């Protein structure tokens, strides 16, 4: 029951070719290649316009509260801690 030999894969390839035909497989391959290329292009575009999430190299934002005090803080985690 181990791995398949080359003969097993050749039989599978022949069956797939008989079922789908070369034209459908060629169309499927070009569609799959176009989808992968489009995905890679969109990932590159998304990475170019994205700022780093860690905020390295930027100063923390200063916010003024209702009392007029300046609050200087930096978020290290988005998870809120429960007060006990």
Secondary structure as GFF3:
##gff-version 3
##sequence-region A 1 84
A	DSSP	alpha_helix	6	48	.	.	.	ID=ss1
A	DSSP	beta_strand	62	64	.	.	.	ID=ss2
A	DSSP	beta_strand	70	72	.	.	.	ID=ss3
###
